[in-house]
Amino acid sequence: MSKTIKVALAGAGAFGIKHLDGIKNIDGVEVVSLVSRDLEKTREVADKYGIRHVSTDLADSLALPEVDAVILCTPTQMHAAQAIQCMKAGKHVQVEIPLADSLKEAEQVLALQKQTGLVAMVGHTRRFNPSHQWVHKKIEAGEFHIQQMDVQTYFFRRTNMNALGQPRSWTDHLLWHHAAHTVDLFAYQAGSPIVKANAIQGPIHKDLGIAMDMSIQLKAANGAICTLSLSFNNDGPLGTFFRYIGDTGTYIARYDDLYNGKEEKIDVSQVDVSMNGIELQDREFFAAIREGREPNSSVQKVFNCYKVLHELEQQLNAA
């Protein structure tokens, strides 16, 4: 595909805007349609980014013959159904993490991707952040082997607010959304499937109906282990912080930045063409479409993550 890739983006909230900012830096790609729940706010965002078509219904965008691909930044509970809707319309699709909030729905997305052969990719951004890429290259070169990953995913979210401090229309989830990043990254960086997984959770919030604190342990077939702590109760720095403890060093990744175990910053500016993990994720999506290949973080490649999340959910429900 040598022509410009025409994209529809669904979900003009905090994360959708991150994608729009990243796509501005990618040649040969144009966002031609923007879909979101509030038409007036959608028009405001569309005007800012020069997007001609706006709608509150994804079907309107899918009906546009010029649309080649769709990026879904919609609420978690809509991801699987909308990914299926896009592929049934013949469009390539990138769905923000998580692919689904149940194993059954994840299986349905994978089955349709295999049937259609379309590019279907999930936004497992950690695979693309320069910090984690730097570590991955060390592992691939045989210079570093993970013994343990210690990960903290912390937010202060006792009310239903998004990353911009605006009210959410849906409820976020520590297991199916935030743990998905680390479960996938651990298996990816260890180069070994997860063979053991345990989880415990704190009290269920009386209004939100979800656990606000969770602890997860993972073990890979090669013996590497991972400890993941998650909280919506943490009144402090927000986000996810990864400590890689290996046989030749210790590295701490904070989104696109990387430090060694002594908190000395490591230059990762030359790892890829950008320092923006979301932009790099989008570049991979469009490159896979152009080259007719499976992308890194395809539905197939991240699917085992959702099998592990399903197993953990069963544990928590039985507790």
Beta strands, then each sheet from edge to edge (+ up, - down):
strand 1: 5-10
strand 2: 29-35
strand 3: 53-55
strand 4: 69-72
strand 5: 92-96
strand 6: 120-123
strand 7: 146-154
strand 8: 194-201
strand 9: 213-220
strand 10: 225-231
strand 11: 239-246
strand 12: 250-254
strand 13: 257-260
strand 14: 265-266
sheet 1: 3+ 2+ 1+ 4+ 5+ 6+
sheet 2: 8+ 9- 10+ 7+ 11- 12+ 13- 14+
end
